[in-house]
Amino acid sequence: MSVGASGQMGPSQSTARSAAEVRLEDLSRHYGSTVALDGLNLTIEPGELVALLGPSGCGKTTALRLVAGLEDADGGRVVIAGRDVTQLPTSRRDTGMVFQAYSLFPHMTARENVAFGLRMRRVAATERRRRAGEMLELVGLDTQADRYAHQLSGGQQQRVALARALAIRPSILLLDEPLSALDARVRSQLRDEIRRVQREVGITTLFVTHDQEEALAIADRVGVMRAGRLEQLGPPTTIYSQPATPFVAEFVGLTNRLAGVVTGGVVDVRGVRLPLIAAAETPDGPAVALVRPEAVSLAAVAPSSNGPLSGTVIAVAFLGAVSRLTVDLGDTTVLVQIPTSEAAAHPGGSRVQVALRQDPVLVTRDQAPARR
Amino acid sequence: MNRRRRRRLAIFSAVVYVVLGLFFLIPIAAMIEFATRGVALGSPRTLSAFTSISADPELVGAIAASLELALIVSVGVLALLLPTMIWARLRLARLVRPLELICLTPLTIPAIVLVVGFAPIYRWLEINFSDSILILSFAYLILVLPYCYRALAAGLATVDIRTLSEAARSLGAGWGTVVYRIIVPNMSSAVFNACLLCVAVVLGEFTIANLLDFENLQVAIATLGTYSAQESIALAVLSLLFVFVFLFALTFLSRFASRRRGAMRG
């Protein structure tokens, strides 16, 4: 959508253009003998925000850099809006990017930074100024337009970087851990701000992060990566409640590893029979059940009570509305997450009875937890 | 820091400035005193040694040649070295060390040894290309490499060139724009310093020009010194003053550029 120089449009209108589909087809990238990306396939629907989540070295940043053209793929294709851009240089890929490190040009004001991409596209000076102003208004920084990077806080700098990336109306917005350099409070605010702006503009977005809370909070779909491959791609709720693999279960959120025995599609954990997520594919035999802390509840019992699910509270962590308790069952410990109001009834040292909710669980044969 | 310690530090700074100032100013004052002496004992001071410089066309030619060489070498070394250093840091990190070694090597080779190497090349150049003194710029480009490399390397170390260049490229900038519109403005002090060092080295160079039989400023001063010591010293004073003025101008420009962009990192 083009905007005339005299057009009186709001930020979302001036930024909007038909959202593009982005496809990563069998993308691979090696660094010497190290495989960074191993045949990654991912389709991002128009206007969708997909977060790539994974531990360091899983290939998520490499994937983003291949889309941006900042690195060359060893194999596969990047298709943006139906156009194969794999061989195009970064400057011609029509992507907007926000970096992890502060990337504002120090010798330019916020307005000049935002207008830079437009200048590269030979947009007239008056139009540049108007659109830069609109973008800064979109991120709530129109009053800071004449400030230099060193006069802005970290959060403000990243908002200007977001405005700068959006000003050129790219086909895809690439966010490379843009919040990781910020403190927790600003990070949370900016996360919501990014989501608001992304929805308002309706731009296809690829967001890379190692912070699961960030990914689950912001994304339409989350792709969990491991060793250059997508382990699972799905809505945040599915990723959390129905992890496809033990790695996903253990990487996203906390899990208890409880020994059990699989028989006939259920796993017996200390006398409690829990349904399995992938019952048909799980053979019978000993296994480790992965149980979320919030699927465990507590009840007070007499100090002398005994049994496989009786234990002693050995630690209580206050997390605000909820508390996380560590219960020693004798041969193992269990994390329990319950409302803080309930946790008050179970101080450290008290005897408790653990109850497992009958949610479907995933089991693994690996005795060691997956590396986070 | 308490007041007493601050005062002691201020006194120490003042003493350092005064001592260094005297160290530089006394010889210059002595040169001026000598260059302005009258012909006979007791005769009044005169500026004739200074005014006669412009009347000597060979001298003026040598000064002009040195200034042209300084300009050519400054532009040439920046055009050659800056993109190479940026490119090496961005795309060929393994070449940064070898590049540094190559650039610093001329420091370790005495000028006389350099001339031995240059001589046959310059003979060929004079026969087949040009016998203008400006061909000295090839030799001077090598001579100033270590100084410029260090100045530019110090500037590049203060800028996150990788992130800035990637940001600029993602916004549609080509490599030329990245270098000259994004990186250079953020290391303008280093560029000015490199320019200053170039000018100082070129204006002060004697050995190579003399042994290759070209007459630049220093050779002219030395030649002049054999028959007119006062004029020779007057010319030396003027060349020193020129470098000082140039230094102040570059410092002013550098500060102006820094003020415009503010501190590099907030």
Boltz contact constraints between the chains, C-beta under 6 A:
constraints:
  - contact:
      token1: [A, 68]
      token2: [B, 170]
      max_distance: 6.0
  - contact:
      token1: [A, 70]
      token2: [B, 166]
      max_distance: 6.0
  - contact:
      token1: [A, 90]
      token2: [B, 169]
      max_distance: 6.0
  - contact:
      token1: [A, 90]
      token2: [B, 170]
      max_distance: 6.0
  - contact:
      token1: [A, 91]
      token2: [B, 169]
      max_distance: 6.0
  - contact:
      token1: [A, 91]
      token2: [B, 172]
      max_distance: 6.0
  - contact:
      token1: [A, 91]
      token2: [B, 174]
      max_distance: 6.0
  - contact:
      token1: [A, 95]
      token2: [B, 170]
      max_distance: 6.0
  - contact:
      token1: [A, 97]
      token2: [B, 170]
      max_distance: 6.0
  - contact:
      token1: [A, 99]
      token2: [B, 163]
      max_distance: 6.0
  - contact:
      token1: [A, 101]
      token2: [B, 163]
      max_distance: 6.0
  - contact:
      token1: [A, 103]
      token2: [B, 163]
      max_distance: 6.0
  - contact:
      token1: [A, 103]
      token2: [B, 167]
      max_distance: 6.0
  - contact:
      token1: [A, 105]
      token2: [B, 182]
      max_distance: 6.0
  - contact:
      token1: [A, 106]
      token2: [B, 186]
      max_distance: 6.0
  - contact:
      token1: [A, 106]
      token2: [B, 261]
      max_distance: 6.0
  - contact:
      token1: [A, 106]
      token2: [B, 264]
      max_distance: 6.0
  - contact:
      token1: [A, 107]
      token2: [B, 185]
      max_distance: 6.0
  - contact:
      token1: [A, 107]
      token2: [B, 186]
      max_distance: 6.0
  - contact:
      token1: [A, 107]
      token2: [B, 261]
      max_distance: 6.0
  - contact:
      token1: [A, 116]
      token2: [B, 171]
      max_distance: 6.0
  - contact:
      token1: [A, 117]
      token2: [B, 171]
      max_distance: 6.0
  - contact:
      token1: [A, 117]
      token2: [B, 172]
      max_distance: 6.0
  - contact:
      token1: [A, 120]
      token2: [B, 171]
      max_distance: 6.0
  - contact:
      token1: [A, 120]
      token2: [B, 172]
      max_distance: 6.0
  - contact:
      token1: [A, 120]
      token2: [B, 173]
      max_distance: 6.0
  - contact:
      token1: [A, 121]
      token2: [B, 172]
      max_distance: 6.0
  - contact:
      token1: [A, 148]
      token2: [B, 262]
      max_distance: 6.0
  - contact:
      token1: [A, 150]
      token2: [B, 262]
      max_distance: 6.0
  - contact:
      token1: [A, 150]
      token2: [B, 263]
      max_distance: 6.0
  - contact:
      token1: [A, 150]
      token2: [B, 266]
      max_distance: 6.0
